[in-house]
Amino acid sequence: MGDYALTTSKLCKYYGQNQILENVTMSVPSKSIYGLVGENGAGKTTLFRILAGLSKPSSGTFSIMQSVSLQELSEARRRIGFMIEMPALYPDMTVLQNIFVQQIQYNGHKDASKAISVLQIVGLDTQQNKKARHLSLGMKQRLALAIALLNDPEILILDEPINGLDPMGIVEIRELLLSLNQTNGITIVISSHILSELEHIATHYGFLHNGKLLREVSSSSIPQSSDGLEGFYKDMLEGGK
Ligand SMILES: Nc1ncnc2c1ncn2[C@@H]1O[C@H](COP(=O)(O)OP(=O)(O)OP(=O)(O)O)[C@@H](O)[C@H]1O
């Protein structure tokens, strides 16, 4: 995969007059868990949407697994599992049927054994016959993650994947992500508001603030003190580091 799974160079995005991303130059090492930290409105989702091909940058370039051309990028994206927005679920279909819909859209056919295996990975196999309308938010999050895993991705891009999960659910997703990274070698890019949670799993961080990537560091640069990542981030925003 090369040294970097994803890179961006001087990426800018405007909506009308508003500059949302400003010269974002980012490098996500292969096989890392890269925590993207940033306040509400910092531009995290916008950046992920560009990588996913859901939005175009106003200027700048990016690469996914060394692919840069439009055609190569669309191939490379097939090797990424995205969880950016909640996938459109059919409320009157079951969990399993919703997985089948995704498989048919993506590959043209359904694959029941693969569907069950991703539901097992995210701990939803016991709920496979439940209608989507009856799922809790946390269960929907797991289903979105299951969908992102359907095509054995080499990279996972996860926007706030633990939003809405209870503490036990958060621990389970954390362990799942660690295992996907360590056992399957999947590079994971993850945004979360819960810095203490990112701290449990991230090997690298990028700090996005007002559309600018202030700094990238490896987790070894974060002090092991009680306010570790939170304190580091606060000091950085205050210009202390
Ligand atoms: N389609 C759009 N049109 C206009 N402005 C947009 C659009 N999408 C996002 N924005 C604006 O871009 C800015 C960045 O939004 P974005 O969703 O990328 O931030 P974020 O870091 O993901 O925040 P959050 O953590 O709240 O999800 C916000 O000010 C938002 O209002």
The ligand as a Gaussian input file, in Angstrom:
#p B3LYP/6-31G(d) Opt

LIG

0 1
 N      -23.365000      21.651000       1.697000
 C      -22.954000      22.683000       2.445000
 N      -23.233000      23.946000       2.091000
 C      -22.789000      24.995000       2.815000
 N      -22.058000      24.874000       3.952000
 C      -21.747000      23.637000       4.356000
 C      -22.183000      22.475000       3.637000
 N      -21.715000      21.376000       4.285000
 C      -21.026000      21.826000       5.361000
 N      -21.051000      23.177000       5.406000
 C      -20.410000      24.024000       6.424000
 O      -19.044000      23.647000       6.468000
 C      -18.546000      23.756000       7.796000
 C      -17.858000      22.472000       8.169000
 O      -18.837000      21.461000       8.316000
 P      -18.446000      19.946000       8.575000
 O      -19.713000      19.173000       8.655000
 O      -17.423000      19.509000       7.591000
 O      -17.749000      20.049000      10.015000
 P      -17.419000      18.920000      11.056000
 O      -16.033000      19.177000      11.519000
 O      -17.702000      17.574000      10.475000
 O      -18.420000      19.258000      12.214000
 P      -19.318000      18.295000      13.153000
 O      -18.357000      17.731000      14.131000
 O      -20.277000      19.245000      13.740000
 O      -19.949000      17.262000      12.271000
 C      -19.731000      24.117000       8.674000
 O      -19.684000      25.505000       8.919000
 C      -20.925000      23.764000       7.818000
 O      -22.009000      24.604000       8.114000

